[in-house]
Amino acid sequence: MALRKKYSANKKNCRVTFTLPKEIGANFEELSVVGDFNNWDSHANRMTENEPDGSYSTTIDLKAGKEYQFKYLLDGNQWLNEPEADKRVDTYISNSKNSMIKV
């Protein structure tokens, strides 16, 4: 899994690419990134397969200077955190954490 950040020339926005490897993505029909940035909407940022490596990704433009909580959602019922996230934070659900990215 991976995160790639690319800031705009004026540093006010950051384009973030979220990527899942083929080994994970190939086992599911629907892959999404959900979080504060899309109101946890599973349809807003679906991931698509990349050629030739078979990984899955989506790119989202975010306002810089903020922190955003997020997770990957697989087939609408399995949650997955990003190991390369800037940190993990507790959620309102007992013993659960969200990934966090700072841009």
N, C-alpha and C positions, 0 to 999 in steps of 0.2 A: 504494500500500500504506500501511497505517497501523496504529498502536498507540494505544489509548486506555486510560489507567489511572484507576481510581476507587478511592480508599482507603476502608475502613470507618471509622466514627466513632471507633473506638478505635485506628486506624492499625495493627492487627495483621494485617490482610488487605488484599489489593488485587485488585479485579476488573479483569482485562485483556481488552480486546476486540481481536482480531487481524482485520484486514480486507484482502482482496485486491480490486482493482477488477474490474469486469465484463470489461474488455479482456483480463485474464489468466484469470480464472476460467471464462469462457465457452468456452475452448479445451480444458478438461479435464473429465473425468467425476467424479473424486474429488479433493477438496482437503482437506488436513489440516494441523494444526499439531502438530508433534512436538518433544519436548524433554525436558530433565531432569524437568520437572513431571509427565510422564505415561510416564516410562520409555521414551521414543521409540516409543510404540505408535501406529501409523498409524490405528487404529480409535477411539482414545480421544477425540479432539477433531476431528471432521469439521466442515468448514465448510458452511454452508447459504446459499442465495441470498436476498438481501434485496430487498424491493420498496420503492420503485419504481425505485431506481437500478441494480439488477442486480449490485451488489457481493456478495461472499461473506464471511462472518464466522463467528467462534465466540468465545465468552466463557469465560474460565477464572478461577477464584478461586485466588489464590496467597498463600502466607504472605509477609508483608512482611519487609523487612530481609535479603533474599537476592538473589542473582543466578542467573538461569536461562538456560542455553543452549537454543536452539531453531532450527528451520527450518520452512519450508513444504514439504510433500511433495505433489507433483502426480501423479496417476494411479499412485502407488506407485513411481515410478522417476525422477522429476525433482525435484531439490532447488532451493530458492529461498531466498535470504536476505532479510531485512527491511531496507530502506535506512534506516528510521527507528529501528532498534534503538539501544540505548544504546552498544553497541560491538560489535566482531567479535573473535572469538578463534580461535586456531589449533586445529585438530583433530588427531587421531592420523593422519588420512589426509593424505598429502603434498599441499601446495598447496591445502588446503581450509580454509574458515573456517565457524564457526557464528555466528549472530546471538546477542546476549546482551541480556537485559532485566534491569534492576535495579529492584526494587520495595521 
